[in-house]
Amino acid sequence: MESSAQNTLRNTRLVKLVQLTGPTTRHSPYAAFWALSCVMTAILVGLLFACQNLMPDILATKARPRLSRARRLLTTCALVCTFCTFASPNTTSQAARDPSAVPDSVAIENNGSPLEIDGKPILLIYAPIGGFTPQDRASAIQQRIIALSRNTNIAIEAIHAEDRGTWTEILAGSNRLMGITEGDAKAAERPRAELAEEYTEVLRLVVKQYREDHTWRHYWWGMFYAALASVGIAVLLIILFLARRSAKSRIERWLARREAEGAPVPVALRLRRYLGPPFTAMFRTLFWIIVLALLQSYATVVLRFFPSTRYTSYRITNRLFSEFATFGKTCVGYIPNLLLILCICLVTSYLIRVNKYIFQEISSQRVTIRGFYPDWAEPTAKLTRTLILAAAAIVVFPYLPGSESPAFKGISVFLGVLLSLGSTSAVAHAVAGTIVTYMRAFQVGDFVRIGNDVGEVIEKTLLVTRICTQKKEVVTIPNGTVLGGVVVNYSAEARQKGVIFHTTVTIGYNTPWRQVHELLVSGALATENVLREPAPFVVQTALNDFYAAYELNAYTVNPKNMQNIYSSLHQNIQDKFNEAGVEINSPHYTSLRDGNRTTIPDAYLPANYRNPVFEVQEVNGSQMSPTGVKHP
């Protein structure tokens, strides 16, 4: 008794007869009816929802009574289809209660080669025999079982097992179906006699089921039900496409008519107009999902009408629902992480708003912090926002779906290496841009000189600085270059007392320096955009061999117009010197200078002006001719 109990427990643990879900062949009409009832119920419920919520706004007032009658008819049909769906026979429970029901497959521990009939695994072949592998044995046994099932002259009761000493044979009359060796029994962890008895019973059930399924009557019924299902799916698809086209055209015409009438648009219509495009895209996607679901249902239903493909249909359905169940469980299990991510996003959004508000107050100088300049507010706000987002991303990352997968980690490592190797200079420029910002070397709108480029700063970003020269050329300078070079800011001092601009003039020693100073200052005061206070001044920078160098310094508050100021200043200096009869030159002459015409313009010369001539004088007792040749 104890050994029998142990064998029974082992049999229960290792061998389970699994009844596949779904109707058998004798209940195929009910299966088709059940599937079509489910589909019709879903469609009618959708149409009822459309009539209840969408159509009243689209149809005219006169059509409202017909719409009400159509709504009542759809409600009645939906209730009938729902009743038919739940009233269809539950074939699975009937088969489970029927002791004579044939199990469709036998599930044994999956450590051998499965033997399949009509795509259904019925038992496992474990050990090889001679040169035949378990796969070869399973293929040969399959052919023998099919041949036996087609031969109706051999009764099912003729299938029995005979012990041959070292192995056990399962025979159908005198025809050998398969052999069970000690290797098979050892792999199954069961006695050989017990395993042979079980396999014999399984083969009897399989042969019986095969003979019941593979008859011309079932084939004709299968084709009839397949044709019926094809007509039904075709009608459903046509109705769906026609309803989609009709609803789309009516909604478009209704919206166009309401906009053309120019009537006051209520809030509800505005919401529908604004939310229309995204909801239209969503409903379009849902429509194609429904179409694909109908086609998949049609394929699985048709496959179940034929015994050779019935198990394939079961596997497709089970795999589909298994994936849906797994996806649903994953989504349900992810809800706590999703709630945590939402909380982190809400906190991050609140911190970003607080950061924006604080630095806006500092920028508008409604809030002041000692040592913190208002122009620092915007870059500091951007930097703080970047740090907040980076911290939020780091906190959220472990809770993202798939964050622990090798693919996700590989992509993260790849992006990290790519940023590390490919953005060295970019990071250097970004750091330099941050330092330049807090150095306050210049602001947007300042007139500066950076290296050899002079112009107005039009943009200052984290990576580059752009200036517009006086020739209207936009020059982009990396912030690393700005930080490593020399920056001259003309606008910084111009906003307070004015910036000095200067020019140099060389005048001969024959002109009094006080007169030169007076002429230069008067020329500066006659120039537009030159300040009267502080007054311009002159500095003598050099006393050269033949002339003195005078540097004129003047103040202006408009350095952006420096080019025009210099041009006007030079023109005024020329006018002032010409009016005073002073030549602007750097003389390199000797006594022959007396024979040259003056360089003063004719407009400033007197009317009786004559060119000077050479003078011949006696030098050491000799005479000088007009050509400069000495004569004794």
C-alpha positions in Angstrom: 0.0 0.0 0.0 2.9 2.4 0.8 4.6 1.6 -2.5 1.3 2.2 -4.4 0.8 5.6 -2.6 4.4 6.6 -3.5 3.8 5.7 -7.1 0.6 7.6 -7.2 2.2 10.6 -5.7 5.1 10.4 -8.3 2.6 9.9 -11.1 0.7 13.0 -9.9 3.9 15.1 -9.8 5.6 14.0 -13.0 2.7 13.2 -15.4 -0.4 15.5 -15.9 -3.1 15.1 -18.5 -3.8 18.6 -19.6 -7.2 19.4 -21.2 -6.6 22.2 -23.8 -8.9 25.1 -23.6 -11.4 25.6 -26.3 -14.3 23.7 -27.9 -13.9 20.3 -29.5 -15.0 19.5 -33.0 -18.5 18.5 -31.9 -19.0 22.0 -30.5 -17.4 23.9 -33.4 -20.7 25.6 -34.4 -21.0 26.9 -30.8 -17.4 28.2 -31.0 -18.1 30.1 -34.2 -21.3 31.5 -32.8 -19.6 32.5 -29.5 -16.8 34.3 -31.3 -19.1 36.1 -33.7 -21.4 37.1 -30.7 -18.4 38.6 -28.9 -17.4 40.6 -32.0 -20.9 41.8 -32.7 -21.4 42.8 -29.0 -18.2 45.0 -29.1 -19.3 46.7 -32.4 -22.8 47.4 -31.2 -21.6 48.8 -28.0 -19.3 51.1 -29.9 -22.1 52.2 -32.3 -24.3 52.8 -29.3 -21.7 55.0 -27.7 -21.3 57.0 -30.9 -25.1 57.5 -31.2 -25.2 58.6 -27.5 -22.3 61.1 -27.5 -21.3 62.1 -31.0 -24.2 61.9 -33.3 -26.6 64.4 -31.5 -24.2 67.2 -32.1 -23.7 66.3 -35.8 -27.2 65.5 -37.0 -29.8 68.1 -37.6 -32.8 68.6 -35.2 -35.2 66.9 -37.6 -33.1 63.7 -37.6 -33.1 63.4 -33.8 -36.2 61.1 -33.6 -34.7 58.7 -36.1 -31.5 58.7 -34.1 -33.5 57.9 -30.9 -35.1 54.9 -32.6 -31.7 53.7 -33.9 -30.3 54.0 -30.4 -33.1 51.8 -29.0 -32.6 49.3 -31.7 -28.8 49.1 -31.1 -29.4 48.8 -27.4 -31.7 45.8 -28.0 -29.2 44.1 -30.4 -26.4 44.6 -28.0 -28.3 43.0 -25.1 -29.3 40.1 -27.3 -25.7 39.5 -28.4 -24.5 39.8 -24.8 -27.0 37.2 -23.8 -26.0 34.9 -26.6 -22.3 35.3 -25.7 -22.8 34.2 -22.1 -25.5 31.6 -23.0 -23.2 29.7 -25.4 -22.3 26.2 -24.1 -19.2 26.1 -21.9 -17.6 23.2 -23.7 -14.5 23.2 -21.6 -16.4 22.6 -18.4 -18.6 19.9 -20.1 -15.5 18.1 -21.3 -14.0 18.3 -17.8 -17.1 16.8 -16.3 -17.3 14.1 -19.0 -15.3 11.1 -18.0 -15.1 9.8 -21.5 -13.7 13.1 -22.8 -10.4 12.6 -24.6 -7.4 14.7 -23.4 -5.7 16.5 -26.2 -2.2 16.2 -24.9 0.0 14.8 -22.2 2.4 17.1 -20.5 5.5 15.4 -19.2 8.7 16.9 -17.9 10.3 18.5 -21.0 13.6 16.6 -21.0 12.9 14.4 -24.1 11.8 14.7 -27.7 8.0 15.3 -28.0 5.9 13.0 -30.1 3.2 15.1 -31.8 0.0 14.2 -33.5 -1.8 17.0 -35.4 0.6 19.4 -33.8 -0.2 18.3 -30.3 2.5 16.8 -28.0 1.1 13.6 -26.6 4.2 12.0 -24.9 8.0 12.2 -24.8 10.7 9.9 -26.1 13.7 10.0 -23.9 16.5 7.6 -24.8 18.1 6.7 -28.1 18.1 3.1 -29.4 21.0 1.9 -31.5 21.8 4.6 -34.1 18.4 6.3 -33.7 18.1 9.5 -31.7 15.0 10.4 -29.7 13.9 12.7 -32.6 14.2 9.8 -35.1 12.3 7.5 -32.8 9.5 10.1 -32.3 9.2 10.7 -36.1 8.9 6.9 -36.8 6.4 6.4 -34.0 4.3 9.3 -35.3 4.0 7.7 -38.7 3.0 4.3 -37.2 0.3 6.0 -35.0 -1.1 7.9 -37.9 -1.2 4.7 -40.1 -2.9 2.9 -37.2 -5.5 5.7 -36.8 -6.3 5.6 -40.5 -6.7 1.8 -40.4 -10.2 1.4 -38.9 -9.9 -2.4 -39.2 -7.8 -2.5 -36.0 -9.8 -1.9 -32.8 -8.6 0.5 -30.2 -8.8 -2.3 -27.6 -6.1 -4.1 -29.6 -3.5 -1.6 -28.4 -1.6 -3.3 -25.5 1.9 -3.6 -23.9 4.1 -6.7 -23.8 7.2 -7.1 -21.7 10.2 -8.3 -23.7 12.6 -8.6 -20.8 14.9 -5.6 -21.3 12.3 -3.5 -22.9 8.5 -3.2 -23.3 6.7 -3.1 -26.6 3.4 -1.4 -27.3 1.5 -3.2 -30.0 -1.7 -2.8 -32.0 -2.6 -6.4 -32.6 0.6 -7.7 -34.1 1.9 -4.3 -35.3 4.5 -2.8 -33.2 3.9 0.9 -32.4 6.8 1.7 -30.1 9.2 0.4 -27.5 10.1 1.6 -24.0 13.5 0.9 -22.7 15.1 1.1 -19.3 16.7 4.4 -20.5 13.2 5.9 -21.1 12.0 4.7 -17.7 15.1 6.0 -16.0 14.8 9.4 -17.7 11.2 9.6 -16.7 12.1 8.5 -13.1 9.4 5.8 -13.2 9.2 2.0 -13.5 9.1 0.7 -17.0 5.9 -1.2 -16.6 4.1 1.8 -15.2 5.4 4.1 -18.0 4.3 1.5 -20.6 0.8 1.2 -19.1 0.4 5.0 -19.2 1.7 5.3 -22.8 -0.7 2.6 -23.8 -3.7 4.4 -22.4 -2.5 7.7 -24.0 -2.2 6.0 -27.4 -5.7 4.6 -27.2 -7.1 8.0 -26.5 -5.1 9.6 -29.2 -6.1 7.0 -31.9 -9.8 7.3 -30.8 -9.7 11.1 -31.0 -7.9 11.0 -34.4 -10.5 8.7 -35.9 -13.3 10.9 -34.6 -11.8 14.1 -36.0 -10.5 13.0 -39.4 -13.8 12.2 -41.2 -15.3 13.7 -44.3 -18.2 14.9 -42.2 -16.0 17.0 -40.0 -14.1 18.4 -43.0 -17.3 19.5 -44.7 -18.6 21.1 -41.5 -15.2 22.8 -41.0 -15.3 24.3 -44.5 -18.9 25.4 -44.0 -18.1 27.2 -40.7 -14.9 28.7 -42.3 -17.0 30.1 -45.1 -19.6 31.4 -42.6 -16.8 33.1 -40.6 -15.3 34.6 -43.7 -18.6 36.1 -44.7 -19.1 37.4 -41.2 -15.7 39.0 -41.0 -16.1 40.6 -44.4 -19.4 42.1 -43.5 -18.0 43.4 -40.2 -15.0 45.0 -41.9 -17.2 46.6 -44.6 -19.5 48.0 -41.9 -16.5 49.3 -39.9 -14.9 51.1 -42.8 -18.2 52.6 -44.0 -19.1 53.8 -40.5 -15.6 55.3 -40.1 -15.8 57.1 -43.5 -19.3 58.4 -42.8 -18.5 59.6 -39.3 -15.3 61.4 -40.5 -17.0 63.2 -43.4 -20.0 64.3 -41.2 -17.7 65.6 -38.5 -15.6 67.6 -41.0 -18.7 69.1 -42.7 -20.2 70.0 -39.3 -17.1 71.7 -38.1 -16.7 73.6 -41.4 -20.3 74.7 -41.3 -20.1 76.0 -37.8 -16.9 78.0 -38.6 -18.4 79.4 -41.8 -21.6 80.6 -40.0 -19.5 82.8 -37.7 -21.7 82.0 -34.8 -20.4 82.4 -31.2 -18.4 79.3 -30.5 -19.2 77.7 -27.1 -16.5 76.4 -24.8 -17.4 72.8 -25.5 -16.9 73.3 -29.2 -13.6 75.0 -28.6 -12.4 72.1 -26.5 -13.5 69.7 -29.2 -11.7 71.8 -31.9 -8.5 71.9 -29.9 -8.7 68.3 -28.7 -10.0 67.0 -32.0 -6.6 66.3 -33.8 -5.1 64.2 -31.0 -8.3 62.3 -30.3 -8.7 61.7 -34.1 -5.2 60.2 -34.2 -6.0 58.1 -31.1 -9.3 56.8 -32.6 -7.6 56.1 -35.9 -5.0 54.0 -34.1 -7.8 52.3 -32.1 -9.7 51.6 -35.3 -6.8 49.7 -36.8 -6.2 47.8 -33.6 -9.8 46.6 -33.7 -9.3 45.6 -37.4 -6.2 43.6 -36.5 -7.9 42.0 -33.5 -10.8 41.0 -35.8 -8.5 39.5 -38.3 -6.6 37.6 -35.6 -9.8 36.3 -34.1 -11.0 35.3 -37.5 -7.8 33.4 -38.2 -7.8 31.5 -34.9 -11.5 30.6 -35.2 -11.1 29.3 -38.8 -8.0 27.2 -37.7 -10.1 25.6 -35.0 -12.5 24.2 -37.5 -9.9 21.7 -38.8 -8.2 19.1 -36.6 -4.8 19.5 -38.2 -4.6 23.2 -37.3 -6.8 23.2 -34.1 -3.8 22.9 -31.7 -2.0 25.6 -33.7 -5.0 27.9 -33.1 -4.9 27.0 -29.4 -1.2 27.8 -29.1 -1.7 31.1 -30.9 -4.5 32.1 -28.6 -2.8 30.9 -25.5 0.4 32.7 -26.5 -1.5 35.9 -27.2 -3.4 35.9 -24.0 -0.3 34.9 -22.1 1.5 37.9 -23.5 -1.4 40.1 -22.7 -1.5 38.7 -19.2 2.2 39.2 -18.7 1.9 42.7 -20.0 -1.0 43.5 -17.7 0.8 42.0 -14.7 3.9 44.1 -15.6 1.8 47.2 -15.9 0.0 46.6 -12.6 3.4 45.8 -10.9 4.8 49.0 -12.4 2.1 51.2 -10.9 4.0 51.9 -7.6 7.1 52.9 -9.6 5.0 55.0 -11.9 3.4 56.8 -8.9 6.9 57.5 -7.5 8.1 58.8 -10.9 5.0 61.1 -11.0 5.8 62.4 -7.6 9.4 63.1 -8.6 8.2 64.9 -11.7 5.8 67.0 -9.7 8.5 68.0 -7.2 10.9 68.7 -10.1 8.3 70.9 -11.8 7.7 72.8 -8.5 11.4 73.3 -7.9 11.8 74.7 -11.5 9.0 77.1 -11.0 10.4 78.3 -7.7 13.8 78.6 -9.3 12.4 80.7 -12.1 10.4 82.9 -9.8 13.4 83.6 -7.5 15.8 84.6 -10.2 13.2 86.7 -12.0 12.8 88.7 -8.9 16.6 89.1 -8.7 16.8 90.1 -12.3 14.1 92.7 -11.9 16.0 93.9 -8.8 12.9 93.4 -6.6 15.1 91.1 -4.6 18.8 92.0 -4.0 21.6 89.9 -2.7 24.8 91.5 -1.7 27.5 90.6 -4.1 25.1 89.0 -6.6 24.6 91.1 -9.7 21.3 91.1 -11.5 22.9 90.1 -14.8 23.9 86.8 -13.1 20.2 85.9 -12.6 19.4 84.4 -16.0 22.6 82.2 -16.4 22.3 81.1 -12.8 18.7 80.2 -13.3 19.6 78.1 -16.3 22.4 76.4 -14.5 20.2 75.7 -11.5 17.5 74.3 -13.7 20.0 72.0 -15.4 21.2 70.7 -12.0 17.6 70.1 -10.9 16.8 68.2 -14.1 20.0 66.2 -13.8 19.3 65.3 -10.2 15.7 64.3 -11.1 16.9 62.1 -14.0 19.4 60.3 -11.7 16.7 59.7 -9.1 14.1 58.5 -11.7 16.5 56.3 -13.7 16.3 53.2 -11.4 12.5 53.2 -11.6 12.3 53.3 -15.4 11.0 50.1 -17.1 13.9 48.1 -18.4 16.5 50.1 -16.5 18.1 46.9 -15.2 18.2 45.2 -18.6 21.6 44.7 -20.3 20.5 46.6 -23.4 19.6 49.7 -21.3 22.9 49.5 -19.4 24.8 49.0 -22.7 23.2 52.1 -24.2 24.0 54.1 -21.1 27.6 53.0 -21.1 27.9 53.8 -24.9 26.4 57.3 -24.4 28.8 57.9 -21.5 31.9 56.9 -23.4 30.7 58.9 -26.4 30.2 62.0 -24.3 33.5 61.5 -22.6 35.6 61.1 -25.7 33.8 63.3 -28.1 32.9 66.3 -26.0 36.2 67.2 -24.3 36.5 70.6 -26.1 32.7 71.2 -25.8 32.9 70.7 -22.0 36.0 73.0 -21.9 34.1 75.7 -23.7 31.1 75.3 -21.5 33.2 75.6 -18.4 34.9 78.7 -19.9 31.5 80.2 -20.8 30.4 79.7 -17.2 33.6 81.4 -15.9 33.3 84.3 -18.4 29.7 84.8 -17.3 30.6 85.3 -13.7 33.7 87.3 -14.5 31.3 90.0 -16.0 33.9 90.9 -18.6 31.1 92.0 -21.0 27.4 91.8 -21.5 25.2 91.4 -24.5 25.1 94.8 -26.3 28.6 95.9 -25.2 31.1 97.2 -27.7 34.3 95.1 -27.2 37.5 94.0 -28.7 38.3 90.2 -28.4 41.6 89.5 -29.9 41.7 91.2 -33.3 37.9 91.4 -33.6 36.0 94.6 -32.6 32.3 94.8 -32.5 29.0 94.6 -30.5 28.2 91.5 -28.5 25.0 90.2 -29.9 24.9 86.7 -28.3 26.5 85.0 -25.3 25.9 81.3 -24.9 27.4 78.6 -22.8 29.7 77.5 -25.6 30.4 80.6 -27.9 30.2 84.4 -28.0 29.1 86.2 -31.1 29.9 89.8 -32.0 28.8 92.0 -34.9 31.7 94.1 -36.3 31.3 97.6 -37.7 31.4 96.0 -41.2 28.2 94.0 -40.2 30.1 90.7 -40.0 29.0 88.2 -37.4 32.1 86.6 -35.8 31.7 83.5 -33.6 34.4 83.1 -30.9 34.6 79.9 -28.7 34.4 80.8 -25.0 37.7 79.0 -24.5 39.4 81.5 -26.8 37.6 84.4 -25.0 38.8 83.1 -21.6 42.4 82.6 -22.8 42.6 86.0 -24.7 42.4 89.7 -23.9 39.0 91.3 -23.8 38.7 95.1 -24.1 35.3 96.4 -23.1 34.6 99.9 -24.5 31.0 100.1 -23.1 31.8 99.4 -19.5 33.3 102.8 -18.7 31.2 104.6 -21.4 28.1 104.0 -19.3 29.5 106.1 -16.5 31.9 108.9 -17.5 32.6 108.0 -21.1 35.3 106.1 -22.8 38.5 107.8 -24.3 39.3 107.4 -27.9 42.5 108.9 -29.3 44.4 109.7 -32.5 48.0 110.8 -33.2 49.2 113.7 -35.4 52.9 114.6 -36.1 53.7 118.3 -36.7 57.0 119.9 -37.5 58.9 122.0 -34.9 58.3 125.2 -36.7 54.7 125.2 -35.4 54.2 126.2 -31.8 53.0 123.3 -29.7 50.4 125.5 -27.9 48.8 126.3 -31.3 48.8 122.6 -32.2 47.1 121.8 -28.8 44.5 124.4 -29.4 43.8 123.3 -33.0 43.4 119.6 -32.0 41.1 120.4 -29.1 39.0 122.7 -31.3 38.7 119.9 -33.9 37.6 117.4 -31.3 35.0 119.8 -29.9 33.6 120.3 -33.4 33.0 116.5 -33.7 29.6 115.0 -33.0 29.3 112.4 -30.1 32.4 113.9 -28.4 31.7 115.0 -24.8 32.4 118.6 -23.7 32.9 117.4 -20.1 35.3 115.8 -19.5 37.1 118.1 -22.0 39.4 116.7 -24.7 43.1 116.9 -24.0 46.4 116.5 -25.9 49.5 114.6 -24.9 52.8 115.0 -26.6 54.0 111.4 -26.9 57.3 111.8 -28.7 59.9 114.4 -29.8 61.3 112.9 -33.0 64.2 114.2 -35.2 62.1 116.4 -37.5 58.7 116.6 -35.8 56.8 116.2 -32.6 54.0 113.6 -32.0 50.7 114.9 -30.5 48.0 112.5 -29.2 44.5 113.8 -29.0 42.3 112.2 -26.4 38.5 112.8 -26.3 35.6 111.2 -24.4 32.4 109.6 -25.9 29.5 107.6 -24.6 28.7 106.0 -27.9 31.6 103.7 -28.6 29.5 101.6 -31.0 29.7 104.6 -33.5 33.5 104.8 -33.1 34.2 104.4 -36.8 32.1 107.4 -37.8 33.5 109.4 -34.8 37.0 108.8 -36.0 36.2 109.8 -39.5 34.5 113.1 -38.4 37.3 113.9 -36.0 40.0 113.6 -38.7 37.9 115.8 -41.1 37.6 118.5 -38.4 41.3 118.4 -37.5 42.1 118.9 -41.2 39.7 121.8 -41.4 41.1 123.5 -38.3 44.7 123.1 -39.3 44.1 124.4 -42.8 42.2 127.4 -41.5 45.1 128.2 -39.2 47.6 127.8 -42.0 49.4 124.9 -40.4 50.5 122.0 -42.5 49.9 118.4 -41.2 53.0 116.6 -42.3 56.1 114.9 -40.9 58.8 116.9 -42.6 62.1 115.3 -43.6 63.7 118.2 -45.5 66.9 120.3 -45.6 67.4 123.8 -46.9 66.0 122.9 -50.3 62.6 123.1 -48.7 62.5 126.8 -49.7 62.0 126.0 -53.3 58.9 123.9 -52.8 55.3 125.0 -53.0 53.4 125.0 -49.7 51.1 122.1 -49.0 48.2 124.3 -47.8 45.1 124.0 -50.0 44.6 126.8 -52.5 41.4 127.9 -50.8 43.4 129.0 -47.7 46.2 130.8 -49.6 46.2 134.6 -50.2 45.5 135.9 -53.7 49.0 137.2 -54.2 50.7 134.0 -53.2 53.8 133.0 -55.3 55.9 130.0 -55.2 59.2 130.6 -53.4 62.5 130.5 -55.5 66.0 129.3 -54.8 68.4 131.9 -53.4 72.0 132.0 -54.6 74.4 133.0 -51.8 78.1 133.2 -51.6 79.5 130.4 -49.5 83.3 130.5 -48.7 84.1 132.7 -51.6 82.2 130.7 -54.2 78.8 131.2 -55.9 75.9 128.8 -56.0 74.0 128.6 -59.3 70.2 128.2 -59.4 70.8 124.5 -60.2 72.8 124.1 -57.0 76.3 123.7 -58.6 79.2 125.6 -57.1 81.3 127.9 -59.3 84.7 129.3 -58.3 
